[in-house]
């Protein structure tokens, strides 16, 4: 059986210093929620320039 890894990317623009401060704690919460079998897993998160990225598991319904 062939397996295809699909991912969803969410890109968020940093609007303020507060956004920057909140990003990592929010990503940690998403990482913990992804341990539930019915919630997409957060695969990685990172910041590039003024954008934040959340890469999550894609779940086809």
The 8 nearest C-alpha neighbors of each residue, nearest first, counted from 0:
[[1, 2, 3, 4, 5, 59, 58, 57],
 [2, 0, 3, 4, 5, 59, 6, 57],
 [3, 1, 0, 4, 5, 6, 57, 58],
 [2, 4, 5, 1, 6, 0, 57, 56],
 [5, 3, 2, 6, 57, 56, 1, 58],
 [6, 4, 57, 3, 56, 7, 58, 55],
 [7, 5, 57, 56, 55, 54, 8, 4],
 [6, 8, 55, 57, 54, 56, 9, 5],
 [9, 7, 54, 53, 10, 55, 6, 52],
 [8, 10, 53, 52, 11, 54, 7, 55],
 [11, 9, 52, 51, 8, 50, 53, 12],
 [12, 10, 51, 50, 52, 13, 9, 53],
 [13, 11, 50, 49, 14, 51, 10, 18],
 [12, 14, 49, 50, 15, 18, 11, 19],
 [15, 13, 12, 18, 16, 17, 19, 49],
 [16, 14, 17, 18, 13, 19, 20, 12],
 [15, 17, 19, 18, 20, 14, 13, 21],
 [16, 18, 20, 15, 19, 21, 14, 22],
 [19, 17, 21, 15, 16, 20, 13, 22],
 [18, 20, 16, 17, 22, 21, 13, 15],
 [21, 19, 17, 18, 22, 16, 23, 24],
 [22, 20, 18, 19, 24, 23, 25, 17],
 [21, 23, 25, 19, 24, 20, 26, 18],
 [22, 24, 26, 25, 21, 27, 20, 19],
 [25, 23, 27, 26, 21, 22, 28, 20],
 [26, 24, 28, 22, 27, 23, 21, 29],
 [25, 27, 23, 29, 28, 24, 30, 22],
 [28, 26, 30, 24, 25, 29, 23, 31],
 [27, 29, 25, 31, 30, 26, 32, 24],
 [30, 28, 32, 26, 31, 27, 33, 41],
 [29, 31, 27, 41, 33, 28, 32, 26],
 [32, 30, 28, 33, 29, 34, 27, 35],
 [33, 31, 29, 34, 30, 35, 28, 38],
 [34, 32, 40, 30, 35, 38, 31, 39],
 [33, 35, 32, 31, 36, 40, 30, 38],
 [34, 36, 33, 37, 38, 32, 39, 31],
 [35, 37, 38, 34, 33, 39, 40, 32],
 [38, 36, 35, 39, 33, 34, 58, 40],
 [37, 39, 33, 35, 36, 40, 32, 34],
 [40, 38, 56, 33, 55, 41, 58, 57],
 [41, 39, 33, 56, 55, 42, 38, 30],
 [40, 42, 55, 30, 43, 54, 33, 29],
 [43, 41, 55, 54, 40, 56, 44, 30],
 [44, 42, 54, 41, 53, 45, 55, 52],
 [43, 45, 53, 52, 54, 26, 42, 46],
 [44, 46, 52, 51, 47, 43, 53, 50],
 [47, 45, 51, 50, 52, 48, 49, 44],
 [48, 46, 50, 49, 51, 45, 52, 12],
 [47, 49, 50, 46, 51, 13, 12, 45],
 [50, 48, 13, 12, 47, 51, 46, 14],
 [51, 49, 12, 47, 11, 48, 13, 46],
 [52, 50, 46, 11, 10, 45, 12, 47],
 [51, 53, 10, 45, 44, 9, 46, 11],
 [52, 54, 44, 9, 8, 55, 43, 10],
 [55, 53, 8, 43, 42, 7, 41, 44],
 [56, 54, 41, 42, 7, 40, 6, 53],
 [55, 57, 6, 39, 40, 7, 58, 41],
 [58, 56, 6, 5, 7, 55, 59, 39],
 [59, 57, 60, 56, 39, 5, 6, 38],
 [58, 60, 57, 5, 56, 39, 6, 7],
 [59, 58, 57, 37, 39, 38, 56, 5]]
